[in-house]
């Protein structure tokens, strides 16, 4: 009997969204031993030494990779106690060279790039090296220029990504960032329950695979209901703010609709003036009940949604499966299986990718080849 044919997809972007569980699993397998789950020494030894030696880290990236960097800032600070600054790669090389936090022990600089060839990020890497910083490159292309030139090369194993909007290259970055945050916690003796968190991390690919078909079915139905919107405001707190930024970017580049990502608590500091039936809110309202800080953020988000309901806002919310509180306050809800706070972003970005994809299809956009964009920006 012949093997069943692999599923077919109308666009590279949709296929690559569905490839994410396998891509994340490959990336984790490169850095973690399976039984018991533990860090692999060879690919992580050099970066572990940097984490042990330095109290801080600079991250430089652009586009989706910068959003992964914003998530890394939260996770490395919260899990490991590192001090992290995230720079736009295009700005880093233009910053002053006269003031350095540790002149005799320059902070490591980590660059994130899907292609490893992005001109702004490559310039940031080279400027960091010129200033004497140890450099770390996270890229998805083996033997790319950044991988060759950095002091330490940390590849993601997403595989070839043909659609211009980043999907699996982004979630593999998030998975590797979680590994690095837990590695830094180990090196800095931070209380992070590292072994159990690594074990839970390895179960993320299966959790996403189990939810993907239902997510797509739900979102394919919802997207036409939002086709009249002229702009969207994406809201998230803590590490979820980075995912709100990424969701807004995906919508912009995929469907040509305007969108902006904000910290949820900033809505009433100006952007609320925009909220109307034509300007829906996309609210990340997941929660880890075992995490007191996550619960605090959730309670504040519930309070804001109560106000938005009185205001008549149209709200698409991402919430824990079975969360009746958010479902009662939002216009529509996309369920996300419960997970640890630091792992929720890897799952919750996937329905945002699907929303961007189906909004693009609703508007007749060639989602794989959005206008004016290229896979790697190779000119500054």
C-alpha positions in Angstrom: 0.0 0.0 0.0 1.4 3.4 -1.0 1.9 6.1 1.7 -0.7 8.7 2.0 -0.1 11.9 0.0 1.1 14.9 2.1 -1.6 17.6 2.5 -1.6 20.3 -0.2 -2.0 24.0 0.6 -3.0 26.9 -1.6 -0.1 29.1 -0.4 3.4 28.7 1.0 2.4 30.8 4.0 -0.4 28.5 5.1 1.9 25.4 4.6 4.6 27.0 6.6 2.2 27.8 9.4 1.3 24.1 9.5 5.0 23.2 9.5 5.6 25.0 12.7 5.3 22.0 15.1 7.9 20.1 13.2 10.2 23.1 12.9 10.0 23.9 16.6 10.6 20.2 17.4 13.7 20.1 15.2 15.1 23.3 16.8 14.6 22.0 20.3 16.2 18.6 19.4 19.3 20.5 18.3 19.7 22.1 21.7 18.2 19.6 24.1 18.8 16.0 25.0 15.6 14.0 25.1 15.6 11.6 28.1 15.9 13.1 30.6 15.4 16.5 28.9 18.6 18.6 29.4 20.8 21.1 27.6 23.1 19.7 25.0 26.6 20.9 25.9 28.2 21.2 22.5 25.9 23.8 20.8 25.4 25.8 24.1 28.7 25.7 25.9 30.1 29.0 24.5 26.9 31.0 25.1 26.5 29.5 28.6 30.0 30.9 29.4 28.9 34.4 28.2 25.8 34.3 30.4 28.0 33.3 33.4 30.5 36.1 32.8 28.2 39.0 31.9 25.3 40.6 33.8 23.7 42.0 30.7 23.0 41.6 27.0 22.2 43.8 24.0 19.9 42.5 21.3 19.8 44.0 17.8 17.2 43.0 15.2 14.6 44.2 12.7 11.0 43.4 11.8 9.7 40.1 13.2 13.1 39.2 14.6 13.0 42.4 16.7 9.7 41.2 18.2 11.4 38.0 19.1 14.0 40.1 20.7 11.4 42.0 22.7 10.1 38.6 24.0 13.7 37.6 24.8 14.1 40.8 26.9 11.2 39.8 29.1 12.2 36.2 29.4 15.9 36.7 30.0 15.2 39.4 32.7 12.3 37.5 34.4 13.8 34.0 34.3 17.5 34.8 34.6 17.9 38.3 36.0 19.9 39.5 33.0 19.7 43.2 32.1 18.6 43.3 28.5 18.4 46.2 26.0 16.7 45.7 22.7 17.9 47.9 19.8 16.5 48.4 16.3 19.3 47.0 14.2 19.0 50.0 11.9 19.7 52.3 14.9 22.4 50.4 16.7 25.3 51.3 14.4 24.3 55.0 14.6 24.4 55.1 18.4 27.2 56.7 20.4 30.4 54.7 20.9 31.7 57.0 23.7 29.6 55.6 26.5 29.7 51.9 27.4 28.3 50.2 30.5 31.3 47.9 31.0 34.3 49.4 29.1 36.6 46.7 30.3 34.1 43.8 29.8 31.9 44.8 26.8 28.4 43.3 26.9 27.5 40.5 24.5 25.5 41.5 21.5 22.9 39.1 20.1 21.6 39.6 16.6 18.4 37.9 15.4 17.8 37.4 11.6 15.8 34.9 9.7 18.1 35.1 6.6 21.4 36.0 8.3 21.9 38.5 5.5 19.7 41.4 6.6 21.8 44.5 5.9 20.9 46.6 9.0 21.4 43.6 11.3 24.6 42.6 9.6 25.9 46.2 10.0 24.9 46.0 13.7 26.8 42.8 14.1 29.9 44.2 12.5 29.8 47.4 14.5 29.4 45.4 17.7 32.5 43.4 16.8 34.4 46.5 15.9 33.6 47.9 19.4 34.9 44.7 21.0 31.7 43.1 22.0 31.3 39.3 21.9 28.6 38.5 19.3 25.9 35.9 19.0 23.9 35.3 15.8 20.6 33.5 15.8 19.7 32.8 12.1 17.7 30.3 10.1 20.2 29.9 7.2 23.2 27.7 7.7 26.5 29.3 6.7 24.9 32.8 6.3 27.2 35.8 6.6 26.0 36.5 10.2 26.5 32.9 11.2 30.1 33.0 9.8 31.1 36.3 11.3 29.6 36.1 14.8 31.6 34.8 17.7 28.8 32.3 18.4 26.4 30.8 15.9 23.0 29.6 17.2 20.9 28.3 14.3 17.2 27.7 14.2 16.1 24.8 12.2 12.9 26.0 10.6 13.8 24.9 7.2 13.4 26.9 4.0 10.7 29.6 4.3 9.3 30.6 0.9 6.6 33.0 1.9 7.8 36.6 2.7 5.8 36.9 6.0 7.8 35.1 8.7 6.0 32.3 10.4 8.0 29.2 11.3 11.2 31.2 11.4 9.7 33.4 14.1 8.3 30.6 16.3 11.6 28.7 16.2 13.3 31.9 17.4 10.9 32.0 20.3 11.6 28.4 21.1 15.4 29.0 21.1 14.9 32.1 23.2 13.1 30.0 25.8 16.1 27.6 25.8 18.5 30.5 26.2 16.5 32.1 29.0 16.5 28.8 31.0 20.2 28.3 30.2 21.0 31.8 31.5 19.0 31.0 34.6 21.1 27.9 35.2 24.3 29.8 34.7 23.2 32.7 37.0 21.7 30.3 39.7 18.2 31.8 39.3 15.3 29.8 40.8 13.6 28.8 37.6 12.6 25.0 38.0 14.7 24.5 34.9 14.4 20.8 34.4 10.6 20.8 34.6 10.3 23.9 32.4 12.5 22.2 29.7 10.3 19.1 29.8 7.2 21.2 29.3 8.9 23.1 26.5 9.4 19.9 24.5 5.6 19.3 24.6 4.8 22.6 22.9 5.1 21.3 19.3 2.4 18.6 20.0 0.2 21.1 21.7 0.3 23.5 18.7 -0.3 20.6 16.2 -3.4 19.5 18.2 -4.9 23.0 18.0 -4.0 24.1 14.5 -7.0 22.6 12.6 -9.6 24.1 15.0 -7.8 27.5 15.0 -7.9 27.6 11.2 -11.5 26.6 11.0 -12.5 29.3 13.5 -10.4 32.0 12.0 -11.5 31.3 8.4 -15.0 31.9 9.6 -14.1 35.0 11.6 -11.9 36.8 9.0 -14.8 37.9 6.7 -16.6 39.4 9.7 -13.7 41.8 10.2 -13.2 42.6 6.5 -14.8 46.1 6.9 -12.2 47.2 9.5 -9.9 50.0 8.4 -7.3 49.5 11.2 -6.7 47.2 14.1 -5.2 47.7 17.6 -3.4 44.7 19.0 -3.0 44.7 22.8 -0.8 42.5 25.1 0.9 42.8 28.5 4.3 41.6 29.5 5.8 39.1 27.1 2.5 39.2 25.2 3.1 42.8 24.1 5.9 41.4 21.8 3.4 39.0 20.3 0.8 41.8 19.9 3.5 43.8 17.9 4.2 40.7 15.8 0.4 40.1 15.1 0.0 43.7 14.0 3.0 43.4 11.7 1.8 40.1 10.2 -1.6 41.8 9.4 0.1 44.8 7.8 2.5 42.9 5.6 0.1 40.1 4.7 -3.2 41.9 4.0 -2.2 45.6 3.6 -4.4 46.6 6.5 -3.1 49.0 9.0 -2.5 47.7 12.5 -0.6 48.8 15.6 0.6 46.8 18.7 0.4 48.4 22.1 0.8 47.4 25.7 -2.7 46.8 26.9 -2.5 49.4 29.6 -1.5 52.1 27.1 -4.9 51.9 25.3 -6.4 54.6 27.4 -3.4 56.9 27.0 -4.4 58.0 23.5 -5.2 55.1 21.2 -8.6 54.6 22.7 -9.7 57.7 20.7 -9.5 55.5 17.6 -11.6 52.6 18.9 -14.9 52.3 17.0 -16.7 49.6 15.0 -14.2 50.3 12.2 -11.2 49.9 14.5 -11.5 46.5 16.3 -9.2 45.4 19.2 -7.2 42.2 19.1 -6.5 41.4 22.7 -4.1 38.8 24.1 -5.9 37.7 27.3 -4.3 34.3 28.1 -3.2 33.6 31.6 -1.0 31.2 33.6 -3.0 30.8 36.9 0.1 29.4 38.6 2.0 32.7 38.0 0.9 35.5 40.3 2.3 38.2 37.9 0.4 36.6 35.0 -2.8 36.6 37.0 -2.3 40.3 37.9 -1.9 41.1 34.2 -5.0 39.1 33.4 -7.1 40.8 36.0 -6.1 44.2 34.6 -7.0 43.0 31.1 -10.4 41.8 32.3 -11.0 45.3 33.8 -10.1 47.0 30.5 -12.3 44.7 28.5 -15.2 45.5 30.8 -14.7 49.1 30.0 -14.4 48.4 26.3 -17.7 46.4 26.3 -19.4 49.5 27.8 -17.8 51.6 25.1 -19.2 49.3 22.4 -15.8 48.1 21.1 -15.5 45.2 18.8 -13.0 42.7 20.4 -11.3 39.6 19.1 -9.6 38.0 22.1 -7.2 35.2 22.6 -8.0 33.5 25.9 -7.5 30.2 27.7 -9.7 27.4 26.6 -12.8 27.4 28.7 -12.4 31.0 29.9 -16.0 32.1 30.3 -15.0 35.6 31.6 -13.2 36.7 28.5 -15.8 35.0 26.2 -18.5 37.1 27.9 -16.6 40.3 27.3 -15.2 39.8 23.8 -17.1 39.8 20.5 -15.2 36.7 19.4 -12.8 34.5 21.2 -10.0 32.1 20.0 -9.2 29.5 22.6 -5.6 28.7 23.5 -4.7 25.6 25.5 -3.3 26.6 29.0 0.5 26.8 29.2 3.2 28.3 31.3 3.4 32.1 31.0 6.8 32.0 29.2 5.5 29.4 26.7 2.1 30.9 25.8 3.6 33.3 23.2 4.8 30.4 21.0 1.2 29.1 20.8 -0.7 32.4 20.7 1.2 33.9 17.8 0.0 31.0 15.5 -3.7 32.1 15.4 -2.5 35.6 14.8 -0.6 34.4 11.8 -3.7 32.5 10.6 -5.8 35.7 11.1 -3.3 37.7 9.0 -3.4 34.9 6.3 -7.2 34.7 6.1 -7.6 38.5 6.2 -5.2 38.7 3.2 -7.2 36.0 1.3 -10.5 37.9 2.1 -8.9 41.0 0.6 -7.5 39.3 -2.5 -3.9 39.8 -1.6 -1.1 37.5 -2.9 -0.1 36.5 0.6 3.2 34.9 -0.3 4.4 37.9 -2.2 3.2 41.1 -0.6 4.0 44.3 -2.5 7.2 46.3 -1.8 8.6 43.5 0.5 11.5 41.0 0.1 12.4 38.0 2.2 15.7 39.6 3.2 16.3 43.4 3.2 19.9 43.5 1.8 20.2 47.3 1.4 20.3 49.8 4.3 
